Amino acid sequence: IDFTLSRLLADDCVVYTDLGKDTSLFEGDGDIQFDVYRQMKEHIGNDWKSYNPITNVFWITYLCKKLVSKLDPSRRATLHKFITRLSSYS
């Protein structure tokens, strides 16, 4: 797992990357991951050091959407309902 853009607490020290310094993350297109970066920034502003567990939900939703897109269309409906419920988490 790539932790390059992650935030974690280790030995009472917050380790994080200031994503605000890389504007290309928020300007990208062609993959929904860029939507997640924009969603994160909209939710937390530019405070990349703080703990915001909702961002985990954003990434879980992203992964679900990616996985569902690989499924047979007949199996997608149930998982789309799950993704919709997940997206409503606040």
ZAMARGU-4260 file (C-alpha; in steps of 0.2 Angstrom, whole numbers, plus 5000, padded with zeros to 4 digits):
<rodrens>
0) 5000/5000/5000 | 5006/5017/4995 | 5005/5029/5010 | 5013/5044/5001 | 4997/5054/5002
5) 4991/5047/5019 | 4990/5054/5036 | 4994/5044/5052 | 4998/5046/5070 | 5014/5038/5075
10) 5021/5040/5093 | 5010/5055/5096 | 5017/5063/5080 | 5006/5067/5065 | 5014/5061/5049
15) 5005/5069/5034 | 5008/5077/5017 | 5001/5094/5014 | 4991/5090/4998 | 4987/5108/4996
20) 5005/5111/4989 | 5001/5100/4974 | 4987/5108/4965 | 4988/5096/4951 | 4979/5083/4962
25) 4964/5094/4962 | 4964/5099/4944 | 4966/5082/4936 | 4953/5073/4926 | 4951/5056/4918
30) 4948/5046/4934 | 4936/5048/4948 | 4951/5048/4960 | 4953/5066/4956 | 4935/5069/4961
35) 4940/5061/4978 | 4954/5074/4981 | 4942/5088/4977 | 4929/5081/4988 | 4942/5080/5002
40) 4948/5097/5000 | 4930/5104/5000 | 4926/5095/5016 | 4942/5098/5026 | 4948/5114/5017
45) 4967/5115/5018 | 4969/5107/5035 | 4978/5091/5029 | 4985/5088/5047 | 4968/5085/5056
50) 4959/5069/5058 | 4945/5068/5046 | 4938/5050/5045 | 4925/5055/5032 | 4940/5055/5020
55) 4941/5036/5023 | 4923/5034/5017 | 4927/5044/5002 | 4941/5032/4997 | 4930/5017/5002
60) 4917/5023/4990 | 4930/5026/4977 | 4936/5008/4978 | 4918/5001/4978 | 4914/5011/4962
65) 4930/5004/4954 | 4927/4986/4959 | 4908/4987/4954 | 4913/4994/4936 | 4922/4977/4933
70) 4907/4967/4938 | 4894/4959/4926 | 4880/4972/4924 | 4867/4960/4931 | 4876/4961/4948
75) 4879/4980/4949 | 4862/4985/4955 | 4864/4979/4973 | 4881/4986/4975 | 4876/5003/4968
80) 4863/5003/4982 | 4877/5000/4994 | 4888/5014/4987 | 4873/5026/4988 | 4871/5022/5006
85) 4889/5023/5009 | 4890/5040/5000 | 4876/5047/5012 | 4887/5044/5027 | 4891/5060/5037
</rodrens>
